[in-house]
Amino acid sequence: MKLQHAAILFSLVVFKPDLALSASSEGICESQLPQAIADITERPELRRSRWGIAIEPLAAKGDRPLYDREGNRYFIPASNAKLLTTAAALQTLGANFRITTSVYGPESADPDGVLSYIRIVGRGDPSFGEAQMRSLASQLRDRGVRQITQAIAHDGYFPGSPIHPNWEWEDIQAGYGAPVTSLIYRQNAVELRVYPQAVGQPLRLAWTNPAEAGNWQVENRTTTVETDGKEWLQLSRDFAKQTVILSGQLRAGSPLEDVAIAVGDPTEHFLENLQRIFAEEGIRVLRVTSSAEEITGETEIAKTVSPNLAQLVQEVNEDSNNLYAEVLLRSLGVATNEATNSAIAAGLNRLKTSLTQLGVDPDTYQLGDGSGLSRQSLVSPQAFVQTLRAMALSPNGTLYRESLPLGGSSGTLKWRFRETPAFGRVRAKTGTLTGVSSLSGYVDNEEYDTLLFSIMVNQSERSASVLRGAIDEIVVLLSTLKRC
């Protein structure tokens, strides 16, 4: 299940590259770059927006930057913050780090196949879903288990609140802002597919996981409109009860849309699905409960293991997955053995230590979370350029660079830079919040080999598509920049 990083209230518009992006295919000289960028950023519709830009050759060797505009000033980075989180995770945990979910209990069932209890200990595997749950059941069934008297979920691996304290209210309702817990099932979110019908009829809703249908009530406040009508969807939930509220409209004949909502109690959600899936696999679980009590000396009788960190980082950067990023931040905190009260705080401290060791100036950023969903995160363009440089020169340089979306081809850049000179030459991390758009990464250039860049726009009333279009025009300039 892919949970897209977007606002709950969104307009269903696919960004199409402006034809103006191809206008600079002949390239410009380095001396012309400042004016060419000004011609973009000083357009009347963008003059009220605040721009931060830093551009340097990877092989700069201390030379002056190619371009700098408020490069040392703080900006809200949005999902560009994931560049810092994933760099620190690779540096500290290593590319082969994996997350284990363990089942502890008696080594064998009684002659009737009954196991008195199992204890499931989660360590934050964000990839854990139905396949992993069935694997645990299969391993127990192979031990002769046919009934479990009590299943106990231990969800105390990450100390502190599972809901980030400075995320906005609308974000924590959405699938992309799901709570971060030690035991995660299907990214702690449930997904609905929304289909238009005949004009005037409500949109048809279908659960991606049909087993969820009985757990939720749905208030459908939607309609299908004419083919020239405006499309929008607004998703929210009632935290006092299992109710999803969907408002909005789609055009008749439009393709389906996926929307996701955060679950209110992830541990309960995990146990409900454990009980259901184990039953389908031939193991009856009589009772489920949760406990934060630490127990040592137990026997591990089943386990699943996440993909390695290299693959988790790919998911974070290419698809801008917030839950994965927040798990990595908390994993950094737990790895320090200092996460006694808050895995978030400990993770942020370890992140800063790790990046400082890489050569990133600790005074160039202040993160509030690991994903960039927090508006309390403040990062300078220089911090991103320093991180990009340090990672490019590190043993994980290729892995890190290739985890970023490729312009015109993959992830959150799949539909950008097509039919431009930058197609297939940009590896960069996107970032979007209301009034914020950012892009930082690497550009291949025939004369400079590789250019590092960070472009951030803050305090803008313009739409995300307008801001992205302007940012992309600057990146296209970089792809054809000449030394003349």
ABEGO torsion letter per residue (X at the ends): XBBBBBBABBBBBBBBBBAAAAAAAAEBBAAAAAAAAAAAAABAAAAABBBBBBBBBAAAGGBBBABBBGAABBBBAEAAAAAAAAAAAAAAAEAABBBBBBBBEBABBBAAGBBABBBBBBAGBAABBAAAAAAAAAAAAAAGBABBABBBBBAAABBEBABBAABBAAAAABAAABBBBABBBGGGBBBBBBBBBBBGBBBBBBBABAAAAAABBBBBABBBBBAABBBBBBBBBBAABBBBBBBEBBBBGBBBBBBBBBBABAAAAAAAAAAAAAAAAGBBBABBBBBABBBBGBBBABBBBBBBAAAAAAAAAAAGBAAAAAAAAAAAAAAAGABAABAAAAAAAAAAAAAAAAGBBAAABBBABAAGABAABBBBAAAAAAAAAAAAABAAAAAAAAABBBBGABEAAAABGBGBAABGABBBBBBBBBGBBBBBEBBBBAAAGBBBBBBBBBGBABBAAAAAAAAAAAAAAAAABBAX
